[in-house]
Amino acid sequence: MSRILQSLQVNIPFTMLYESYLPRFIQNKINPEIGFDAIALDRFSMSDYKNIAKQLHQKGRSITLHAPFMDLSPCSPDLAVRKLTRHRFRQLAELIPVFQPVTVVCHSGWDNKRYSYIKDAWVQAGVEFWSWFAEDIGKKGALLMMENVYEYGPDEFMYLFQKLKNNGVGFCLDTGHQAAFGRADLSEWLKILGADIGQLHLHDNHGEQDDHLALGKGGIDFRVLFRYFKKMKADPPVITLEPHDEKDLCPSIKYLEDVWPW
C-alpha cells in the first residue's frame, strides 16, 4: 500500500471494523475514521470498544471519529428530539478517552427546505448544543469538526459556524456534499472558509447524487482544492477518504499521488 496512505484517514463504520475489517486496517497500516450510528452505540460494550482501540493504538494508528447523524437533529425545535440527540452524543463522548481521536466530525443538521423559516431559533439551539459538545470532547483531547452537508453555500454554513469558531470548532470540508447538494462553487467555499478548514472529506460524484466515488471518477475538480493549499503554503489538514466501496480506495490513493502537492 502506498506511503501516502500513512497521512490519510479512511472511513469505516465501527460495526464493519469490529466484524471483519480490523485485520485489513492493521495489516495495511490504514488510519481509520470510525463512524458510529445508534446501532453500534447500543450494541457493543465498553470492553468491545477498548479491545478495538487497543489494537489500533498498539500499531500506532491515528484515529478520527464520525458522530451519528441518522434521524438526529441537534438544533430541532422539538425538545424531545434534542434530548435524544444529546443522549447519542453523550454515548459518543464517553468513547473519546478510549479511542483518543484527533477529531470528531459532526453534521450540523441544517436543511434549508426544512428550517429556513425558523433559522434564528435553529441557530440558537445549535450554538447551545455544539458549544456543550465541543467543550466536553475538548476536555478529553479531541477537536470538533463541523461538516457541510445540505448547505447551499458557505454563507449558510457560516450562519452557525461563525458563532462556534471561538469555541475551538473547526470546519470539515466535504467535497462530495459540496458538489452534490451545494449551489456555490468550491472556490467560493475556499474563499470564505478556507482558513478554517481543519479536515477534508474527499470523495467524488457527478454533481447529482452523493455517490462516494473514487477520486477522479466523477466531475469534481480537485485541482482547485489542491492549488489553494499550495498557494496558501499551508500544511494539509486531516484528510479522510470516504469510499463506500472497497474497490474505490486504491484508485483514490493513486489519484492523490498524481495530483496532491505533498
C-alpha positions as CSV (number, residue, x, y, z in Angstrom):
1,M,0.0,0.0,0.0
2,S,1.2,3.5,-0.8
3,R,3.2,5.6,1.7
4,I,0.7,8.4,1.1
5,L,-1.8,6.3,3.0
6,Q,0.1,6.9,6.2
7,S,-1.0,10.6,6.0
8,L,-4.7,9.7,5.5
9,Q,-7.8,8.5,7.4
10,V,-10.2,6.1,5.7
11,N,-13.8,5.9,6.8
12,I,-15.2,2.7,8.3
13,P,-18.3,2.1,10.3
14,F,-17.4,0.6,13.7
15,T,-19.6,-2.4,13.1
16,M,-17.7,-3.3,10.0
17,L,-14.4,-2.7,11.7
18,Y,-15.3,-4.9,14.6
19,E,-16.8,-7.7,12.4
20,S,-14.3,-8.0,9.6
21,Y,-12.1,-5.1,8.6
22,L,-9.8,-4.6,11.6
23,P,-7.1,-7.1,10.4
24,R,-7.0,-5.3,7.0
25,F,-6.7,-1.9,8.5
26,I,-3.8,-3.1,10.8
27,Q,-2.1,-5.1,8.0
28,N,-2.2,-2.3,5.5
29,K,-1.4,0.4,8.1
30,I,-4.6,2.3,7.5
31,N,-5.7,5.1,9.8
32,P,-9.4,4.8,10.4
33,E,-12.1,7.4,10.7
34,I,-14.6,5.3,12.7
35,G,-18.2,6.0,12.1
36,F,-20.8,5.4,14.9
37,D,-24.5,5.0,14.5
38,A,-27.2,4.3,17.0
39,I,-27.0,0.5,16.4
40,A,-23.2,0.5,17.2
41,L,-23.6,2.7,20.2
42,D,-26.3,0.4,21.7
43,R,-25.0,-3.0,20.6
44,F,-21.4,-3.0,21.7
45,S,-19.9,-2.9,25.2
46,M,-17.1,-0.8,26.5
47,S,-14.9,-3.8,26.5
48,D,-15.6,-4.2,22.8
49,Y,-14.6,-0.6,22.1
50,K,-11.5,-0.9,24.3
51,N,-10.3,-4.0,22.5
52,I,-10.5,-2.4,19.1
53,A,-8.9,0.8,20.3
54,K,-6.1,-1.1,22.0
55,Q,-5.1,-3.0,18.8
56,L,-5.1,0.2,16.7
57,H,-3.1,2.1,19.3
58,Q,-0.6,-0.7,19.6
59,K,0.1,-0.4,15.8
60,G,0.4,3.4,16.0
61,R,-2.7,4.1,14.0
62,S,-4.1,7.7,14.1
63,I,-7.9,7.7,14.8
64,T,-10.7,10.1,14.0
65,L,-14.4,9.6,14.7
66,H,-17.6,10.4,12.9
67,A,-20.6,11.1,15.1
68,P,-24.0,9.6,14.5
69,F,-26.4,11.7,12.4
70,M,-29.2,9.5,11.0
71,D,-32.6,10.8,12.3
72,L,-30.8,13.1,14.8
73,S,-31.3,16.8,15.0
74,P,-29.1,18.8,17.4
75,C,-31.0,22.1,16.6
76,S,-34.5,20.7,16.4
77,P,-37.3,22.9,17.7
78,D,-38.7,19.7,19.3
79,L,-37.1,19.4,22.8
80,A,-37.7,15.6,22.8
81,V,-35.7,15.3,19.6
82,R,-32.9,17.3,21.0
83,K,-32.9,15.2,24.2
84,L,-32.5,12.0,22.2
85,T,-29.8,13.6,20.1
86,R,-27.9,14.7,23.2
87,H,-28.1,11.2,24.6
88,R,-26.4,9.8,21.5
89,F,-23.7,12.4,21.6
90,R,-23.1,11.6,25.3
91,Q,-22.6,8.0,24.4
92,L,-20.1,9.0,21.8
93,A,-18.3,11.4,24.2
94,E,-17.7,8.5,26.6
95,L,-15.6,6.9,23.9
96,I,-13.2,9.8,23.4
97,P,-10.8,8.6,26.2
98,V,-10.9,5.1,24.7
99,F,-10.1,5.9,21.1
100,Q,-8.2,9.1,21.7
101,P,-9.3,10.6,18.4
102,V,-7.7,13.7,16.9
103,T,-11.0,15.0,15.7
104,V,-14.7,14.2,15.9
105,V,-16.7,15.1,12.7
106,C,-20.3,16.1,13.0
107,H,-23.2,17.1,10.8
108,S,-25.0,20.3,11.9
109,G,-28.3,19.0,10.5
110,W,-29.1,22.2,8.6
111,D,-31.6,21.8,5.7
112,N,-32.8,25.0,4.1
113,K,-36.1,23.3,2.9
114,R,-37.0,22.3,6.5
115,Y,-35.6,25.1,8.7
116,S,-35.3,28.3,6.8
117,Y,-38.5,29.8,8.4
118,I,-37.1,29.2,11.9
119,K,-33.4,29.9,11.1
120,D,-32.6,32.1,14.1
121,A,-34.2,29.7,16.6
122,W,-32.4,26.8,14.9
123,V,-29.0,28.6,15.2
124,Q,-29.7,29.5,18.8
125,A,-30.3,25.8,19.7
126,G,-27.3,24.8,17.7
127,V,-24.9,27.2,19.5
128,E,-26.1,25.7,22.8
129,F,-25.7,22.1,21.7
130,W,-22.4,22.4,19.8
131,S,-20.8,24.6,22.4
132,W,-21.6,21.9,25.0
133,F,-20.2,19.1,22.9
134,A,-17.1,20.9,21.8
135,E,-16.2,21.7,25.4
136,D,-17.0,18.2,26.5
137,I,-14.8,16.4,24.0
138,G,-12.2,19.2,24.1
139,K,-11.5,18.4,27.8
140,K,-10.9,14.9,26.6
141,G,-8.4,15.8,24.0
142,A,-10.4,15.9,20.7
143,L,-11.4,18.7,18.3
144,L,-14.9,19.1,17.0
145,M,-15.1,19.5,13.2
146,M,-18.4,20.7,11.7
147,E,-19.0,19.2,8.2
148,N,-21.0,20.8,5.4
149,V,-23.9,18.6,4.1
150,Y,-27.0,20.2,2.7
151,E,-25.9,23.8,2.9
152,Y,-26.3,25.6,-0.5
153,G,-23.2,27.7,0.1
154,P,-20.7,28.9,2.6
155,D,-22.9,31.8,3.8
156,E,-25.5,29.3,5.1
157,F,-22.8,27.3,6.8
158,M,-21.2,30.4,8.4
159,Y,-24.5,31.4,9.9
160,L,-24.0,28.8,12.6
161,F,-20.2,28.2,12.3
162,Q,-19.1,31.8,13.0
163,K,-20.8,31.6,16.4
164,L,-18.8,28.5,17.2
165,K,-15.3,29.3,16.0
166,N,-14.2,30.9,19.3
167,N,-15.0,27.6,21.0
168,G,-12.3,25.8,19.1
169,V,-14.6,24.3,16.5
170,G,-13.1,23.7,13.0
171,F,-14.5,23.2,9.6
172,C,-14.5,19.8,7.8
173,L,-15.0,20.5,4.0
174,D,-16.7,17.6,2.4
175,T,-16.1,17.8,-1.4
176,G,-18.8,15.3,-2.3
177,H,-21.5,17.1,-0.3
178,Q,-20.5,20.4,-1.8
179,A,-20.8,19.1,-5.3
180,A,-24.0,17.1,-4.9
181,F,-26.0,19.4,-2.6
182,G,-24.4,22.8,-2.8
183,R,-25.0,25.6,-5.3
184,A,-21.8,27.6,-4.7
185,D,-18.5,26.8,-6.5
186,L,-15.8,25.1,-4.5
187,S,-13.6,28.2,-5.0
188,E,-16.3,30.2,-3.1
189,W,-16.2,27.8,-0.2
190,L,-12.4,28.1,0.0
191,K,-12.5,31.9,-0.3
192,I,-14.8,32.3,2.7
193,L,-14.0,29.2,4.9
194,G,-10.5,28.1,3.6
195,A,-8.7,29.4,6.7
196,D,-11.0,27.5,9.0
197,I,-10.5,24.1,7.3
198,G,-9.2,21.6,9.8
199,Q,-10.3,18.5,7.9
200,L,-11.2,17.3,4.5
201,H,-13.6,14.6,3.4
202,L,-12.6,13.6,-0.1
203,H,-14.9,11.6,-2.4
204,D,-16.2,12.2,-5.9
205,N,-19.6,12.3,-7.7
206,H,-21.2,13.8,-10.9
207,G,-23.0,16.6,-9.1
208,E,-26.3,14.8,-8.8
209,Q,-26.1,12.3,-6.0
210,D,-23.8,11.7,-3.1
211,D,-22.2,8.7,-4.8
212,H,-18.9,8.5,-2.8
213,L,-16.9,7.5,-5.9
214,A,-13.2,7.2,-6.2
215,L,-11.3,10.5,-6.7
216,G,-11.2,11.2,-10.4
217,K,-14.2,9.1,-11.3
218,G,-16.7,11.9,-11.0
219,G,-16.8,15.5,-12.0
220,I,-15.2,17.3,-9.1
221,D,-12.1,19.4,-10.0
222,F,-9.9,18.6,-7.0
223,R,-7.1,20.7,-8.5
224,V,-8.9,23.8,-7.3
225,L,-8.6,22.4,-3.7
226,F,-5.0,21.4,-4.1
227,R,-3.9,24.6,-5.7
228,Y,-5.5,26.5,-2.8
229,F,-3.4,24.8,-0.1
230,K,-0.3,25.1,-2.3
231,K,-0.9,28.8,-2.7
232,M,-1.5,29.3,1.0
233,K,1.6,27.3,1.7
234,A,-0.4,25.5,4.4
235,D,0.2,22.1,5.7
236,P,-2.5,19.6,4.7
237,P,-5.3,19.3,7.3
238,V,-6.6,16.0,8.5
239,I,-7.7,14.2,5.3
240,T,-10.3,11.4,5.2
241,L,-11.0,9.3,2.1
242,E,-14.7,8.2,2.1
243,P,-15.1,5.4,-0.4
244,H,-18.3,3.4,0.1
245,D,-16.9,0.6,-2.0
246,E,-13.6,-1.1,-1.1
247,K,-12.5,-1.1,-4.7
248,D,-12.5,2.7,-4.8
249,L,-9.8,3.1,-2.1
250,C,-6.7,2.3,-4.2
251,P,-7.7,4.5,-7.2
252,S,-8.3,7.4,-4.8
253,I,-4.8,7.0,-3.3
254,K,-3.3,6.8,-6.8
255,Y,-5.1,9.9,-7.8
256,L,-3.7,11.8,-4.8
257,E,-0.2,10.6,-5.6
258,D,-0.5,12.1,-9.0
259,V,-2.0,15.5,-8.2
260,W,-1.5,16.4,-4.5
261,P,1.4,18.8,-3.9
262,W,2.9,16.9,-1.0
